[in-house]
Amino acid sequence: MKITTFAAIYIGSYEVSMKVFEIRPGRKIRQVDYVRSRLELGLDAYSKGVIGYELVEDLCQVLKEFRSIMDGYKVDTYKAYAGNMLRTVSNGLFILEQIRIRTKLEVTVASNSELRFLSYESMAASPEFEKMIGQGAVVVEVGGGSMQITLFQKGTAVTTQHIELGIMRIWEKLSKIRNMVSHYETQIQELIDKELEIFKRLYLEGRDIKYVILMGDYIGEMVKGFSKKQEDGTIESERFLKLLNKWHKKSPEEIAIELNLVNENDPLILPSVVLYKRLTEEMNADFVWVPGVSIDDGIVCDYAQKNHMIRFLHDFDQDILAASRNLAERYQSYSGHTESVLSTSTAIFDAMKKVHGMDKRERLLLQVAAILHDCGRYVSLTNQFVCSYQIIMASEIIGMTDLEREIVASTVKYNSLPRPPYESLRDKMDKDSYVIVSKLTAILKIANAMDRSHKQKFENIKAALRGKELIITIETKENTVLEKGLFSAYVEAFEEVFSIMPKIKEKRVF
C-alpha cells in the first residue's frame, strides 16, 4: 500500500507553520513533524496596509527552511495556503512572487470561507464532533485578524458568521490606549462584547447549546492543565471559566509563565484570555471542547478526501443545504414554491446528465440557488433579483468557496434579468464558471416558470431526455395556462444553452 508523504503549510497573521504527514488509503493520517515560527505579519498588515521588506525577508527565510525539511522527508506533494491578510495588503502579489522565486513554493491565498472550511474538515474527522453537533454546538475559530462562529443544531449547520475581531486585531485596535488605562483587560472586554452581543441577539436566542468548540492559538496551552476531563475530552464550562477568571486578573508575564510560553512578554496572551472567557460566557454552553487541530490538519484532510484516500462520516453537502434553508427562512422566502422549484430543477438536472457535462457539485449549487432564489423579496418586490444577489454575496455558507457563492448569486440574479456577455462579468468569474452560470440559469428559469403562480399546480413531476427533447411529465387538475405560457417564453433560452427542446407532457387528473 503506497504511503504519500504530504506537507501542509499555512502563513497566518502571527505564525507560519508546517506539518508533515504520512497518508495511507483507508488508514488514519499520521503526523510525523510539526514546525512553526513566530512571524507577526499581521502587525504590519492591520496597522499599515502593507508588509515591510524585513518581514518579507524573514518569511522567505522561514519558508526556505520549510522547503529544506520537506526535502529531508522526501515529501511527495504539498499544499501551501496564506490567510486573507495577503489579499488585503497592497504588496500581496509581490510577496507571493518573491516566495515563488526564492523558495519554489506556490502559495494560495485562501478566502475566509475556504480557510474556515479547512478547519471544519479537520474537526469533522473526529467521532466526537458528530455527537456534539447533534446535541447543539457552537464552533468558534479564533484567528489573528478575525474569528468565525458557526452554529450547529441537530447535526447540521444553522449559520456561520465572520467577525472582524481576532487576537492581533484586538491588540492593534487598542495599542494606543493600553498604557493609558489602569484596567486594560476591561477595554478589551468592551470591544469584544459589542460584537458578541449582536451575534447572540440574532442567532442564539431560544437555542439550547450544550458544547462550545474552541479553536485557535493559545487555547491548547490553556487546557493542558486540566487533568480531569470528561470521557469525550470536554471540560465543564464552569471549571474552564474559573481558570480564565483567575488569569484575567494577572499580568501577561504571569500568564505566560503559567502556560510555559517561550515569550514571557507576549502581548497577545491577555487579549486571548479575555476573548476566550467572553466567548465561553456568552455561548452559555455546558461543556468546552478543544479538539487540538489546526488549519494544517484541515489542509491534509482536504487533500486526502479529494484524492479518495479518506472518507468523512459527516455530510458537508447537507450542511450547505441546511444553512441555505435557514438563510431563506431568515428572509421569509422559504415556502411551498421554493420546494417546488427545488424538486423540479433537481429532476431536470438529473435527466440532463448526458448533455450538460456537470457533476454533483454543480447539482448542489443549483439546489442552493433554487432555495435562495426569492430571498431578495424581503428587501424589495421590484428589485428582488439584485437584492437576492447582494444577500447571497454578503452571506457566508460554510463549505462554499467565494467563487461558488458568486455562481449561485449570479444564477439567481439572471433567473429573471438578461444574462450579460462574459466580458461584462470577467472580473467576477472565469469562462468555465460563466458557462456553469448559464446552464444553471437555464434550468432554474424553466423550474421557476412551472410554478409561477406559487400554487404548486403540478404533481409527480418527472423529466426524461428523448433524443433532442426534454420531456417533463406532470399531473394536474388545475388550470395551467399561466405556467405553460411562461414555460414557452424560456424554451428558447434553454435550447440556446443545451441544444435541447424542453416540452411539457400533461396528464389530467380528475
C-alpha positions as CSV (number, residue, x, y, z in Angstrom):
1,M,0.0,0.0,0.0
2,K,1.5,3.3,-1.2
3,I,2.4,5.8,1.5
4,T,2.1,9.5,0.5
5,T,4.3,12.0,2.4
6,F,2.4,15.3,2.4
7,A,3.3,18.7,3.8
8,A,0.7,21.3,4.8
9,I,1.9,24.9,5.1
10,Y,0.0,27.8,6.5
11,I,1.0,31.5,6.6
12,G,-1.0,33.2,9.3
13,S,-1.2,36.6,10.9
14,Y,1.5,36.0,13.5
15,E,2.8,32.5,12.8
16,V,4.0,30.4,9.9
17,S,3.6,26.6,10.4
18,M,4.1,23.4,8.6
19,K,3.1,19.8,9.4
20,V,4.4,16.8,7.6
21,F,2.1,13.7,7.4
22,E,2.0,10.2,6.1
23,I,-1.2,9.2,4.3
24,R,-2.2,5.6,3.7
25,P,-5.5,5.0,2.0
26,G,-8.1,3.7,4.5
27,R,-5.8,4.4,7.4
28,K,-5.6,7.2,10.0
29,I,-3.4,10.1,8.8
30,R,-0.2,10.1,10.8
31,Q,1.6,13.3,11.7
32,V,5.4,13.0,11.6
33,D,6.6,16.5,12.1
34,Y,5.4,20.0,13.2
35,V,7.4,23.1,12.9
36,R,6.3,26.7,13.5
37,S,7.9,30.1,13.5
38,R,6.5,33.3,15.1
39,L,6.3,36.0,12.5
40,E,4.0,38.9,13.2
41,L,2.9,39.7,9.6
42,G,-0.4,40.9,10.8
43,L,1.1,43.7,12.8
44,D,2.1,45.5,9.6
45,A,-0.9,44.3,7.7
46,Y,-3.6,45.6,10.0
47,S,-1.8,48.9,11.0
48,K,-0.1,49.9,7.8
49,G,-1.9,48.0,5.0
50,V,1.5,46.8,3.7
51,I,4.0,44.2,5.0
52,G,7.5,45.6,5.4
53,Y,10.5,44.3,3.5
54,E,12.2,43.0,6.6
55,L,9.2,40.8,7.4
56,V,9.1,39.6,3.8
57,E,12.7,38.7,4.1
58,D,12.1,36.7,7.3
59,L,9.1,35.0,5.7
60,C,11.1,33.8,2.7
61,Q,13.8,32.6,5.0
62,V,11.4,30.6,7.1
63,L,9.8,29.0,4.0
64,K,13.3,28.1,2.7
65,E,13.9,26.2,5.9
66,F,10.5,24.5,5.5
67,R,11.5,23.5,1.9
68,S,14.7,22.0,3.3
69,I,12.7,20.0,5.9
70,M,10.4,18.8,3.1
71,D,13.3,17.6,1.0
72,G,14.7,15.8,4.1
73,Y,11.4,13.9,4.4
74,K,11.2,13.4,0.6
75,V,7.7,14.9,0.5
76,D,5.7,13.7,-2.4
77,T,3.4,16.7,-2.6
78,Y,2.3,19.8,-0.6
79,K,-0.3,22.5,-0.2
80,A,0.6,26.0,1.0
81,Y,-2.0,28.5,2.0
82,A,-2.0,32.0,3.3
83,G,-4.7,33.9,5.1
84,N,-6.8,36.7,3.7
85,M,-4.3,39.1,5.1
86,L,-2.1,38.7,2.0
87,R,-5.1,39.7,-0.2
88,T,-5.7,42.9,1.7
89,V,-2.2,44.3,1.8
90,S,-1.0,46.4,-1.1
91,N,2.1,44.4,-1.8
92,G,0.5,40.9,-1.5
93,L,1.1,39.9,-5.2
94,F,4.8,40.9,-4.9
95,I,5.2,38.9,-1.7
96,L,3.7,35.8,-3.4
97,E,6.1,36.3,-6.4
98,Q,9.1,36.6,-4.1
99,I,8.1,33.4,-2.3
100,R,7.7,31.6,-5.6
101,I,11.1,32.7,-6.9
102,R,13.1,32.3,-3.8
103,T,11.6,29.1,-2.3
104,K,10.0,27.4,-5.2
105,L,6.7,27.2,-3.2
106,E,3.4,28.1,-4.8
107,V,1.2,29.7,-2.1
108,T,-2.6,30.0,-2.5
109,V,-4.3,33.0,-0.8
110,A,-7.5,31.4,0.6
111,S,-10.6,33.4,1.4
112,N,-12.0,33.4,4.9
113,S,-14.7,30.8,4.0
114,E,-12.2,28.5,2.4
115,L,-9.9,28.6,5.4
116,R,-12.7,28.0,7.9
117,F,-13.9,25.0,5.9
118,L,-10.4,23.5,6.1
119,S,-10.6,23.8,9.9
120,Y,-14.1,22.4,9.8
121,E,-12.8,19.3,7.9
122,S,-10.1,18.7,10.5
123,M,-12.8,18.6,13.2
124,A,-15.2,16.5,11.3
125,A,-12.6,13.7,11.1
126,S,-13.2,13.2,14.9
127,P,-16.1,10.9,16.0
128,E,-16.8,13.3,19.0
129,F,-17.7,16.1,16.6
130,E,-20.8,14.3,15.2
131,K,-22.2,13.7,18.7
132,M,-21.6,17.3,19.8
133,I,-23.2,19.0,16.8
134,G,-26.2,16.6,17.1
135,Q,-26.9,17.9,20.6
136,G,-26.3,21.6,19.8
137,A,-22.9,23.2,19.5
138,V,-21.2,26.5,18.6
139,V,-17.8,26.2,16.8
140,V,-15.6,29.3,17.3
141,E,-12.3,29.6,15.4
142,V,-10.2,32.5,16.5
143,G,-7.5,33.8,14.2
144,G,-5.2,36.8,14.2
145,G,-7.5,39.1,12.3
146,S,-10.9,37.7,12.7
147,M,-13.0,34.8,14.1
148,Q,-15.7,32.6,12.7
149,I,-18.7,31.5,14.7
150,T,-20.7,28.5,13.3
151,L,-23.9,27.3,15.0
152,F,-25.0,23.7,14.7
153,Q,-28.3,22.2,15.7
154,K,-29.5,18.6,15.1
155,G,-26.3,17.7,13.3
156,T,-26.3,20.4,10.6
157,A,-25.1,24.0,10.3
158,V,-27.6,26.7,11.0
159,T,-25.5,29.8,10.3
160,T,-21.9,30.8,10.1
161,Q,-20.8,34.4,10.8
162,H,-17.4,36.1,10.2
163,I,-16.5,38.7,12.7
164,E,-13.5,41.1,12.1
165,L,-12.1,40.7,15.5
166,G,-9.1,38.4,16.1
167,I,-6.4,38.3,18.7
168,M,-4.0,40.5,16.8
169,R,-6.6,42.9,15.6
170,I,-7.8,43.4,19.1
171,W,-4.3,44.2,20.2
172,E,-3.7,46.6,17.3
173,K,-7.0,48.4,17.8
174,L,-6.2,49.1,21.5
175,S,-2.5,49.7,21.0
176,K,-2.8,53.4,21.6
177,I,-4.6,53.2,24.9
178,R,-3.2,50.2,26.7
179,N,-0.6,52.3,28.5
180,M,-3.1,55.0,29.3
181,V,-5.6,52.9,31.3
182,S,-5.3,51.0,34.6
183,H,-7.6,48.1,33.6
184,Y,-6.5,47.3,30.0
185,E,-8.5,44.0,30.2
186,T,-11.7,45.9,30.7
187,Q,-11.2,47.8,27.4
188,I,-10.6,44.5,25.6
189,Q,-13.8,43.1,27.0
190,E,-15.8,46.1,26.0
191,L,-14.5,45.8,22.4
192,I,-15.4,42.1,22.3
193,D,-18.8,42.4,23.9
194,K,-20.1,44.8,21.3
195,E,-19.7,42.2,18.5
196,L,-20.8,39.2,20.6
197,E,-24.0,40.9,21.8
198,I,-25.1,41.3,18.2
199,F,-24.4,37.6,17.3
200,K,-26.1,36.4,20.4
201,R,-29.2,38.5,19.9
202,L,-29.6,37.5,16.2
203,Y,-28.7,33.8,16.4
204,L,-28.7,32.3,19.9
205,E,-32.0,33.4,21.4
206,G,-34.0,30.3,22.2
207,R,-31.2,28.0,21.3
208,D,-30.0,25.2,23.5
209,I,-26.2,25.0,23.3
210,K,-24.5,22.1,25.0
211,Y,-21.0,22.5,23.6
212,V,-18.8,25.3,22.7
213,I,-15.9,24.1,20.5
214,L,-12.9,26.4,20.6
215,M,-10.1,26.5,18.0
216,G,-7.2,29.0,17.8
217,D,-3.8,29.9,19.2
218,Y,-3.1,29.7,22.9
219,I,-6.3,27.7,23.7
220,G,-4.4,24.4,23.5
221,E,-1.9,25.6,26.2
222,M,-4.8,26.9,28.3
223,V,-6.5,23.5,28.6
224,K,-3.3,21.4,29.1
225,G,-3.6,21.8,32.9
226,F,-6.9,20.1,33.1
227,S,-6.2,16.6,34.2
228,K,-9.8,15.6,34.9
229,K,-11.8,15.8,31.7
230,Q,-15.0,14.0,30.5
231,E,-14.7,10.8,28.6
232,D,-15.1,12.7,25.3
233,G,-12.3,15.1,26.3
234,T,-14.6,18.0,27.2
235,I,-14.3,20.3,30.2
236,E,-17.1,21.7,32.2
237,S,-17.6,25.4,31.2
238,E,-17.7,26.3,34.9
239,R,-14.3,24.9,35.6
240,F,-12.8,26.4,32.5
241,L,-14.2,29.9,33.3
242,K,-12.8,29.6,36.9
243,L,-9.3,29.3,35.5
244,L,-9.8,32.1,32.9
245,N,-11.2,34.4,35.6
246,K,-8.0,33.8,37.6
247,W,-5.8,34.7,34.7
248,H,-8.0,37.7,33.9
249,K,-6.6,39.4,37.0
250,K,-2.9,38.6,36.2
251,S,-0.3,40.3,34.1
252,P,0.6,38.9,30.6
253,E,4.0,37.9,32.0
254,E,2.4,35.9,34.9
255,I,0.0,34.2,32.5
256,A,2.9,33.3,30.0
257,I,4.9,31.7,32.8
258,E,1.9,29.6,33.9
259,L,1.4,28.5,30.3
260,N,5.1,27.8,29.7
261,L,5.2,30.1,26.7
262,V,8.6,30.8,25.2
263,N,7.9,34.5,25.1
264,E,7.1,35.8,28.6
265,N,6.3,39.2,27.2
266,D,3.8,38.0,24.6
267,P,1.4,41.0,24.1
268,L,-1.3,38.8,22.6
269,I,-1.8,36.5,25.6
270,L,-4.1,38.8,27.6
271,P,-6.4,39.6,24.6
272,S,-6.6,35.8,24.1
273,V,-7.6,35.1,27.7
274,V,-10.3,37.8,27.6
275,L,-11.7,36.7,24.3
276,Y,-12.0,33.0,25.2
277,K,-13.5,34.0,28.5
278,R,-16.2,36.1,26.9
279,L,-16.9,33.6,24.2
280,T,-17.5,30.8,26.8
281,E,-19.7,33.0,28.9
282,E,-21.8,34.3,26.1
283,M,-22.3,30.9,24.4
284,N,-23.6,29.6,27.8
285,A,-22.8,26.0,26.9
286,D,-22.4,23.2,29.4
287,F,-19.1,22.0,28.1
288,V,-16.0,23.3,26.4
289,W,-14.1,21.1,23.8
290,V,-10.7,22.0,22.4
291,P,-10.1,19.5,19.5
292,G,-6.4,20.4,19.2
293,V,-6.4,20.7,15.5
294,S,-5.3,23.5,13.2
295,I,-5.6,24.6,9.6
296,D,-2.6,22.4,8.7
297,D,-4.7,19.4,9.8
298,G,-7.5,20.6,7.7
299,I,-5.3,21.0,4.6
300,V,-4.2,17.4,4.8
301,C,-7.7,16.2,5.4
302,D,-9.0,18.2,2.4
303,Y,-6.2,16.8,0.2
304,A,-6.8,13.2,1.3
305,Q,-10.5,13.4,0.8
306,K,-10.3,14.9,-2.7
307,N,-7.9,12.2,-3.7
308,H,-10.1,9.4,-2.2
309,M,-7.7,8.4,0.5
310,I,-10.1,9.0,3.3
311,R,-13.9,9.3,3.7
312,F,-15.8,11.6,6.1
313,L,-18.8,10.3,8.0
314,H,-20.1,13.9,8.1
315,D,-22.2,15.0,5.1
316,F,-21.0,18.5,4.3
317,D,-23.5,18.9,1.5
318,Q,-26.3,18.7,3.9
319,D,-24.7,21.5,6.0
320,I,-24.8,23.7,2.9
321,L,-28.4,22.9,2.2
322,A,-29.4,23.3,5.8
323,A,-27.6,26.7,6.1
324,S,-29.3,27.8,2.8
325,R,-32.7,26.9,4.1
326,N,-32.1,28.8,7.3
327,L,-30.9,31.8,5.3
328,A,-34.1,31.7,3.2
329,E,-36.2,31.4,6.3
330,R,-34.5,34.4,7.9
331,Y,-35.6,36.4,4.8
332,Q,-39.1,34.8,4.9
333,S,-38.7,33.3,1.5
334,Y,-38.9,29.6,2.1
335,S,-42.2,28.2,1.0
336,G,-44.0,25.5,-0.9
337,H,-43.0,27.4,-4.1
338,T,-39.3,27.0,-3.0
339,E,-39.7,23.3,-2.5
340,S,-41.5,23.0,-5.9
341,V,-38.7,24.9,-7.7
342,L,-36.1,22.8,-5.8
343,S,-37.6,19.4,-6.8
344,T,-38.3,20.4,-10.4
345,S,-34.8,21.9,-11.1
346,T,-33.2,18.8,-9.5
347,A,-35.3,16.5,-11.7
348,I,-34.3,18.4,-14.8
349,F,-30.6,18.4,-13.8
350,D,-30.6,14.6,-13.2
351,A,-32.4,13.9,-16.5
352,M,-29.9,16.0,-18.5
353,K,-26.7,14.3,-17.1
354,K,-25.6,13.1,-20.6
355,V,-25.7,16.5,-22.1
356,H,-25.0,19.2,-19.5
357,G,-21.5,17.9,-18.5
358,M,-21.9,19.0,-14.9
359,D,-21.3,16.9,-11.7
360,K,-22.7,16.6,-8.3
361,R,-21.1,19.8,-7.1
362,E,-23.0,21.9,-9.7
363,R,-26.1,20.0,-8.8
364,L,-25.6,21.2,-5.2
365,L,-25.1,24.8,-6.4
366,L,-28.3,24.6,-8.4
367,Q,-30.2,23.4,-5.3
368,V,-28.8,26.3,-3.2
369,A,-29.9,28.7,-6.0
370,A,-33.4,27.2,-6.0
371,I,-33.6,27.6,-2.2
372,L,-32.5,31.2,-2.2
373,H,-33.9,32.5,-5.5
374,D,-36.7,34.5,-3.8
375,C,-34.8,35.8,-0.7
376,G,-34.5,39.4,-2.2
377,R,-38.3,39.9,-1.9
378,Y,-37.7,40.6,1.8
379,V,-35.9,43.8,0.8
380,S,-37.6,44.8,-2.5
381,L,-40.5,43.4,-4.6
382,T,-39.5,45.3,-7.7
383,N,-35.7,44.8,-7.5
384,Q,-35.7,41.4,-5.9
385,F,-33.1,39.7,-8.1
386,V,-30.4,42.3,-7.5
387,C,-31.3,42.2,-3.8
388,S,-31.1,38.4,-3.8
389,Y,-27.7,38.6,-5.4
390,Q,-26.5,41.0,-2.7
391,I,-27.9,38.9,0.2
392,I,-26.2,35.8,-1.1
393,M,-22.8,37.5,-1.7
394,A,-23.0,39.0,1.8
395,S,-23.8,35.7,3.5
396,E,-21.2,33.1,4.2
397,I,-22.3,29.5,3.7
398,I,-19.8,27.1,5.3
399,G,-18.4,24.7,2.7
400,M,-18.9,27.0,-0.3
401,T,-16.0,29.0,-1.8
402,D,-16.3,32.6,-2.8
403,L,-16.4,31.6,-6.5
404,E,-19.2,29.1,-5.8
405,R,-21.1,31.8,-3.9
406,E,-20.7,34.1,-7.0
407,I,-22.0,31.3,-9.2
408,V,-25.1,30.8,-7.0
409,A,-25.8,34.5,-6.7
410,S,-25.4,35.1,-10.4
411,T,-27.7,32.2,-11.2
412,V,-30.4,33.7,-9.0
413,K,-29.8,37.2,-10.4
414,Y,-30.1,36.1,-14.1
415,N,-33.0,33.9,-13.4
416,S,-35.1,36.9,-14.4
417,L,-32.7,39.6,-15.6
418,P,-31.0,39.2,-19.0
419,R,-27.7,37.4,-18.8
420,P,-24.9,39.8,-19.9
421,P,-22.0,38.7,-22.1
422,Y,-18.9,37.1,-20.5
423,E,-16.9,40.3,-21.0
424,S,-19.1,42.1,-18.5
425,L,-18.5,39.5,-15.8
426,R,-14.9,38.5,-16.4
427,D,-13.9,40.4,-13.2
428,K,-16.1,38.1,-11.2
429,M,-15.6,34.7,-12.7
430,D,-13.7,32.7,-15.3
431,K,-15.2,31.4,-18.6
432,D,-15.9,27.9,-17.2
433,S,-17.8,29.5,-14.3
434,Y,-19.8,31.7,-16.7
435,V,-20.8,28.6,-18.7
436,I,-21.9,26.9,-15.5
437,V,-24.0,30.0,-14.5
438,S,-25.6,30.0,-18.0
439,K,-26.5,26.3,-17.6
440,L,-27.9,26.6,-14.1
441,T,-29.8,29.7,-15.0
442,A,-31.5,28.0,-18.0
443,I,-32.6,25.1,-15.7
444,L,-33.8,27.4,-12.9
445,K,-35.8,29.5,-15.3
446,I,-37.8,26.5,-16.5
447,A,-38.3,25.2,-13.0
448,N,-39.4,28.6,-11.7
449,A,-41.8,29.1,-14.6
450,M,-43.6,25.8,-13.9
451,D,-44.8,27.2,-10.5
452,R,-45.1,30.9,-11.5
453,S,-48.5,31.1,-9.7
454,H,-46.9,29.8,-6.5
455,K,-49.8,27.4,-6.2
456,Q,-47.9,24.1,-6.9
457,K,-50.4,23.0,-9.6
458,F,-48.2,20.2,-10.9
459,E,-47.7,16.9,-9.2
460,N,-45.5,13.9,-9.7
461,I,-43.1,15.8,-12.0
462,K,-40.7,13.6,-13.9
463,A,-38.2,14.5,-16.6
464,A,-36.6,12.3,-19.3
465,L,-34.3,13.0,-22.2
466,R,-35.6,11.6,-25.5
467,G,-33.4,12.5,-28.4
468,K,-33.2,16.2,-28.7
469,E,-36.2,16.8,-26.4
470,L,-36.5,17.0,-22.7
471,I,-40.0,15.6,-21.8
472,I,-41.3,16.9,-18.5
473,T,-44.3,14.9,-17.5
474,I,-46.7,16.4,-15.0
475,E,-50.0,15.5,-13.4
476,T,-52.5,18.3,-12.7
477,K,-56.2,19.0,-12.2
478,E,-55.7,22.8,-12.3
479,N,-55.8,25.4,-15.0
480,T,-52.2,25.8,-16.1
481,V,-52.4,28.5,-18.8
482,L,-50.1,30.8,-16.9
483,E,-47.4,28.2,-16.3
484,K,-47.5,26.9,-19.9
485,G,-47.3,30.5,-21.2
486,L,-44.2,31.4,-19.1
487,F,-42.6,28.0,-19.8
488,S,-42.8,28.6,-23.6
489,A,-41.1,32.0,-23.0
490,Y,-38.0,30.3,-21.6
491,V,-37.8,27.4,-24.0
492,E,-35.6,29.3,-26.5
493,A,-33.1,30.3,-23.8
494,F,-32.9,26.7,-22.6
495,E,-32.4,25.4,-26.2
496,E,-29.7,28.1,-26.8
497,V,-27.6,26.7,-23.9
498,F,-28.2,22.9,-24.3
499,S,-29.4,22.4,-27.9
500,I,-32.3,20.5,-26.3
501,M,-36.0,21.4,-26.6
502,P,-38.0,21.2,-23.3
503,K,-41.6,20.2,-23.6
504,I,-44.4,19.6,-21.0
505,K,-46.4,16.4,-21.3
506,E,-49.6,16.9,-19.2
507,K,-51.7,14.2,-17.6
508,R,-55.0,15.3,-16.4
509,V,-56.1,14.0,-13.0
510,F,-59.8,14.1,-12.1
